[in-house]
Amino acid sequence: MSVLLETSLGDIVIDLEVDSCPKTCENFLKLCKVYYYNLNAFFNGEHGSCCAAVIGLMPSPPLVSKDFLAQVGDPTATGIGGESIWSHIGSESPRYFSPEVVPRLKHKEKGTVSMAVAPSIEGLPKGGCASQFFITLANGPVEYLDGKHAVFGHVVEGLDTLEKLNEVFVDQDGRPLKDVRIRHVEILDDPFPDPPGLKVPDEVPTKPPDNSTRIAEDEDPLAALPEEEAEAQRRINAARASALTLEMVGDLPFANVRPPENVLFVCKLNPVTRDEDLELIFSRFGTILSCQVIRDKKTGDSLQYAFIEFDKRGDAEQVQFIARVCA
């Protein structure tokens, strides 16, 4: 019985121990079926110490701890969220269920998949398993976890993806600086009937359930635009900055003002250019209704841009087309 996790770093196929851990596997499979894990941040929490839940002190944020484990399964990405499938489909059901800790199933190799067991501590509801799980990244056994958390599967494909997970850049709390997400989950085999009340959403989620402020999983902060596109973007940014300046000094009503489609905007004029000079130059393209060089209200000096109003929209568009071709 297998599940395919399509993550932003690659695919992971997990074989489940359905015979030894039926309740845990049913919970996991049904959460997968209702897209509960889709777009979950793999290691992006907002508070808590990096290994607190595993150590057994308190719930922790999803994390990556190099050569130890990678945790996921909390839609809020805080480390204190998540619920079992029975709680998800019925408000009367408890958030947690009792862990199935099988003595023969140990954290003995990389890719061991285990359901995190929330401890029972003062101020928190009775602990147990909900939706958060982790995958071990150590090359050998992690005996410390044995007996504390419920092993229910093993990674059978995607060890190269685990290597990438192990090498992600993290902060001091073990949280990746760039989101790593489960993009989609595909159930390859499910032997369990659906529990009463389970409804599969009509659409797959397209928006992450958390409010991450880190680098998005599909964003490349080092990507560079081609020089022509970069120059075009610089010009756009410069124009916006100039518009804001004109708005602040009162020469534009607001920065995003746009002239009518039959009005041509001309900039970078010679300071001595007059209205009649522009009218003489542009009258060959069509009938001009008005032509005005914009000047400083106090000094009367040219601000080196102008608006030329044509009788027809097509005349202004013709000038713009010629300008683009000759640029």
C-alpha positions as CSV (number, residue, x, y, z in Angstrom):
1,M,0.0,0.0,0.0
2,S,1.7,3.2,-1.2
3,V,1.4,6.9,-1.4
4,L,3.2,9.3,-3.7
5,L,4.2,12.7,-2.3
6,E,5.0,15.2,-5.0
7,T,7.1,17.8,-3.3
8,S,8.8,21.0,-4.5
9,L,12.1,19.1,-4.3
10,G,11.1,15.9,-5.9
11,D,8.9,12.9,-5.5
12,I,8.7,10.5,-2.5
13,V,7.0,7.1,-2.5
14,I,6.0,5.7,0.9
15,D,5.1,2.1,1.5
16,L,2.7,1.8,4.5
17,E,2.5,-0.8,7.2
18,V,-1.2,-1.3,6.9
19,D,-1.3,-4.7,8.6
20,S,0.8,-3.7,11.6
21,C,-0.6,-0.1,12.0
22,P,-4.1,-0.1,10.5
23,K,-5.5,2.9,12.3
24,T,-2.5,5.1,11.7
25,C,-2.4,4.1,8.0
26,E,-6.1,4.7,7.6
27,N,-5.8,8.1,9.2
28,F,-2.9,9.0,6.9
29,L,-4.6,7.7,3.7
30,K,-7.9,9.4,4.4
31,L,-6.1,12.7,5.2
32,C,-4.3,12.3,1.8
33,K,-7.7,11.6,0.1
34,V,-9.3,14.9,1.3
35,Y,-6.1,16.9,0.2
36,Y,-5.3,17.7,3.8
37,Y,-1.6,17.6,3.1
38,N,-1.7,19.4,-0.2
39,L,0.5,22.6,-0.2
40,N,1.6,22.0,3.4
41,A,4.9,23.6,4.2
42,F,7.4,20.8,4.8
43,F,9.5,22.6,7.4
44,N,8.2,26.1,7.8
45,G,7.1,27.0,11.4
46,E,6.8,30.3,13.1
47,H,7.8,29.6,16.7
48,G,9.0,26.9,19.1
49,S,12.3,25.1,19.4
50,C,13.4,22.9,16.6
51,C,13.1,19.5,18.1
52,A,10.8,20.1,21.0
53,A,8.0,17.7,19.9
54,V,10.4,14.9,19.1
55,I,12.2,15.4,22.4
56,G,8.8,15.3,24.1
57,L,8.7,18.8,25.7
58,M,6.0,20.5,23.6
59,P,4.7,20.7,20.0
60,S,7.2,22.1,17.6
61,P,7.0,23.7,14.2
62,P,7.6,21.6,11.2
63,L,11.3,21.4,10.8
64,V,14.3,20.0,9.1
65,S,17.2,18.9,11.3
66,K,20.2,17.8,9.3
67,D,21.0,14.1,9.5
68,F,18.0,13.7,11.9
69,L,14.5,14.2,10.5
70,A,12.1,16.2,8.4
71,Q,8.6,17.0,9.8
72,V,5.4,18.0,8.1
73,G,1.6,17.6,8.4
74,D,0.5,20.8,10.1
75,P,-1.5,23.0,7.7
76,T,-1.0,26.0,9.9
77,A,2.8,25.6,9.8
78,T,3.1,26.4,13.4
79,G,3.8,23.0,14.8
80,I,0.8,23.1,17.1
81,G,-1.9,22.5,14.5
82,G,-3.3,19.4,12.7
83,E,-5.9,16.9,13.5
84,S,-6.9,13.3,12.8
85,I,-9.2,12.4,9.9
86,W,-12.0,11.6,12.4
87,S,-11.7,15.0,14.0
88,H,-11.5,16.6,10.6
89,I,-14.8,15.2,9.4
90,G,-16.7,15.3,12.7
91,S,-16.5,17.9,15.5
92,E,-17.5,15.3,18.1
93,S,-14.4,13.2,17.4
94,P,-11.2,13.8,19.4
95,R,-8.3,15.6,17.8
96,Y,-5.9,12.8,18.6
97,F,-6.0,9.0,18.5
98,S,-3.9,6.5,20.4
99,P,-0.5,5.8,18.8
100,E,0.2,2.4,17.4
101,V,3.8,1.8,18.6
102,V,4.8,-1.6,17.3
103,P,8.0,-2.8,18.9
104,R,9.4,-4.5,15.7
105,L,9.0,-1.2,13.7
106,K,12.0,0.9,14.6
107,H,13.7,4.0,13.2
108,K,16.5,2.0,11.9
109,E,17.2,3.5,8.4
110,K,16.9,6.7,6.4
111,G,13.4,7.2,5.1
112,T,11.5,5.8,8.1
113,V,8.1,7.4,8.2
114,S,6.7,8.0,11.7
115,M,3.6,9.7,13.1
116,A,4.6,12.3,15.6
117,V,3.1,11.6,19.1
118,A,2.1,14.8,20.9
119,P,2.8,14.5,24.6
120,S,0.2,14.9,27.3
121,I,1.3,18.0,29.3
122,E,-0.5,20.5,31.4
123,G,-2.5,23.0,29.4
124,L,-2.9,20.8,26.4
125,P,-5.5,18.2,25.5
126,K,-4.7,14.6,25.9
127,G,-1.9,13.7,23.5
128,G,-1.6,11.2,20.8
129,C,-1.4,11.1,17.0
130,A,-3.1,13.6,14.7
131,S,-1.8,14.6,11.3
132,Q,1.9,15.5,11.8
133,F,4.5,13.0,10.6
134,F,8.2,13.0,10.0
135,I,10.7,11.2,7.8
136,T,14.1,10.3,9.2
137,L,17.2,11.7,7.3
138,A,20.0,9.9,9.2
139,N,22.0,7.4,7.3
140,G,21.6,4.9,10.2
141,P,19.2,4.1,13.0
142,V,17.8,6.8,15.3
143,E,17.2,4.7,18.4
144,Y,16.2,7.6,20.5
145,L,12.9,7.8,18.6
146,D,12.0,4.1,19.1
147,G,9.0,3.6,21.4
148,K,8.2,7.3,21.4
149,H,6.8,7.8,18.0
150,A,4.7,5.5,15.8
151,V,6.5,4.1,12.7
152,F,4.0,3.4,9.9
153,G,5.9,3.4,6.7
154,H,9.1,3.6,4.7
155,V,10.3,5.6,1.8
156,V,10.9,3.2,-1.1
157,E,11.5,5.7,-3.9
158,G,12.9,9.3,-3.6
159,L,15.9,8.9,-1.5
160,D,17.6,11.6,-3.7
161,T,14.7,13.9,-2.6
162,L,15.5,13.2,1.0
163,E,19.1,14.1,0.3
164,K,17.9,17.5,-1.0
165,L,15.7,17.9,2.1
166,N,18.7,17.2,4.3
167,E,20.7,19.9,2.6
168,V,18.2,22.8,2.6
169,F,19.3,26.1,4.2
170,V,17.6,26.6,7.6
171,D,17.7,29.2,10.3
172,Q,18.7,28.6,14.0
173,D,15.4,26.9,14.7
174,G,15.6,24.4,11.9
175,R,13.2,26.2,9.6
176,P,14.1,26.4,5.9
177,L,14.7,29.9,4.6
178,K,12.8,28.8,1.4
179,D,9.5,27.0,1.7
180,V,9.5,23.3,0.9
181,R,6.0,22.1,0.2
182,I,4.0,19.0,-0.6
183,R,2.5,20.0,-3.9
184,H,0.2,17.1,-4.4
185,V,-0.5,13.6,-2.9
186,E,-1.4,10.6,-5.0
187,I,-2.8,7.5,-3.3
188,L,-1.5,4.5,-5.1
189,D,-3.4,1.9,-3.1
190,D,-6.0,2.3,-0.3
191,P,-7.5,-0.9,1.3
192,F,-9.7,1.0,3.8
193,P,-13.4,2.0,3.3
194,D,-14.1,5.6,3.8
195,P,-15.3,6.5,7.3
196,P,-18.9,7.9,7.6
197,G,-19.0,11.6,6.8
198,L,-15.8,11.8,4.7
199,K,-16.3,14.1,1.7
200,V,-13.6,14.6,-1.0
201,P,-13.4,18.3,-2.0
202,D,-14.5,19.1,-5.5
203,E,-11.3,21.0,-6.2
204,V,-7.6,20.5,-5.3
205,P,-6.3,23.3,-3.1
206,T,-4.4,26.0,-5.0
207,K,-3.5,28.3,-2.1
208,P,-1.2,27.3,0.7
209,P,-3.1,27.0,4.0
210,D,-0.5,28.9,6.0
211,N,0.6,32.5,6.0
212,S,4.3,32.0,5.2
213,T,6.5,35.1,4.7
214,R,9.5,33.1,3.6
215,I,10.8,32.6,0.1
216,A,8.1,30.8,-1.9
217,E,8.8,27.2,-2.9
218,D,8.4,28.2,-6.6
219,E,10.5,31.4,-6.3
220,D,14.1,31.7,-7.3
221,P,15.7,34.7,-5.5
222,L,18.8,34.4,-7.6
223,A,17.1,34.3,-11.0
224,A,18.1,37.1,-13.3
225,L,16.1,38.5,-16.2
226,P,17.6,38.8,-19.7
227,E,19.3,42.1,-20.1
228,E,16.6,43.5,-22.4
229,E,13.8,42.5,-20.0
230,A,15.8,43.9,-17.0
231,E,16.3,47.2,-18.8
232,A,12.6,47.4,-19.6
233,Q,11.8,46.7,-16.0
234,R,14.2,49.4,-14.8
235,R,12.5,51.9,-17.1
236,I,9.1,51.0,-15.8
237,N,10.3,51.4,-12.2
238,A,11.9,54.7,-13.1
239,A,8.7,55.9,-14.7
240,R,6.7,54.9,-11.6
241,A,9.1,56.8,-9.3
242,S,8.8,59.9,-11.5
243,A,5.1,59.7,-11.4
244,L,5.1,59.5,-7.6
245,T,7.3,62.5,-7.5
246,L,5.0,64.5,-9.8
247,E,2.1,63.4,-7.6
248,M,3.8,64.7,-4.5
249,V,4.6,68.1,-6.0
250,G,1.1,68.4,-7.3
251,D,1.8,68.2,-11.1
252,L,-0.3,64.9,-11.3
253,P,-3.5,64.3,-9.5
254,F,-2.3,60.7,-8.7
255,A,0.6,58.5,-9.8
256,N,-1.4,56.0,-11.8
257,V,-3.2,58.6,-14.0
258,R,-3.5,57.6,-17.6
259,P,-4.3,59.9,-20.6
260,P,-7.2,59.1,-23.0
261,E,-6.2,56.8,-25.8
262,N,-6.2,59.6,-28.4
263,V,-3.7,61.6,-26.3
264,L,0.1,61.0,-26.8
265,F,2.4,61.4,-23.9
266,V,5.9,62.8,-24.8
267,C,8.8,62.9,-22.4
268,K,12.5,63.9,-22.2
269,L,11.9,67.1,-24.1
270,N,14.5,69.8,-24.7
271,P,13.8,72.5,-22.0
272,V,13.4,75.1,-24.8
273,T,10.8,73.1,-26.8
274,R,7.5,75.0,-27.1
275,D,3.9,73.9,-27.7
276,E,4.0,75.2,-31.3
277,D,7.2,73.2,-32.0
278,L,5.6,70.0,-31.0
279,E,2.4,70.8,-33.0
280,L,4.5,71.4,-36.1
281,I,6.4,68.1,-35.6
282,F,3.4,65.8,-34.9
283,S,0.8,67.5,-37.2
284,R,1.9,65.3,-40.1
285,F,0.4,62.2,-38.3
286,G,-3.1,63.7,-38.0
287,T,-5.3,66.5,-36.9
288,I,-4.1,67.9,-33.5
289,L,-6.7,69.3,-31.2
290,S,-4.4,70.5,-28.5
291,C,-0.7,70.4,-27.7
292,Q,0.7,71.4,-24.2
293,V,4.2,71.3,-22.7
294,I,3.7,70.9,-18.9
295,R,5.5,73.6,-17.0
296,D,6.3,74.3,-13.3
297,K,3.4,76.2,-11.7
298,K,5.7,78.7,-10.0
299,T,8.6,79.2,-12.4
300,G,7.0,78.5,-15.7
301,D,10.0,76.3,-16.6
302,S,9.4,73.2,-18.8
303,L,9.1,69.9,-16.9
304,Q,10.2,68.3,-20.2
305,Y,7.1,66.3,-21.0
306,A,3.9,67.1,-22.9
307,F,0.5,65.8,-23.9
308,I,-0.6,65.9,-27.6
309,E,-4.3,65.3,-28.2
310,F,-5.2,64.0,-31.7
311,D,-8.6,64.1,-33.3
312,K,-8.4,60.3,-33.8
313,R,-7.2,57.5,-31.6
314,G,-5.5,55.8,-34.5
315,D,-3.2,58.8,-35.1
316,A,-1.8,58.6,-31.6
317,E,-1.4,54.8,-31.9
318,Q,0.5,55.3,-35.2
319,V,3.0,57.6,-33.5
320,Q,3.4,55.1,-30.6
321,F,4.0,52.2,-33.1
322,I,6.7,54.2,-35.0
323,A,8.4,55.1,-31.7
324,R,8.5,51.4,-30.7
325,V,9.9,50.3,-34.0
326,C,12.6,53.0,-34.0
327,A,13.5,52.5,-30.3
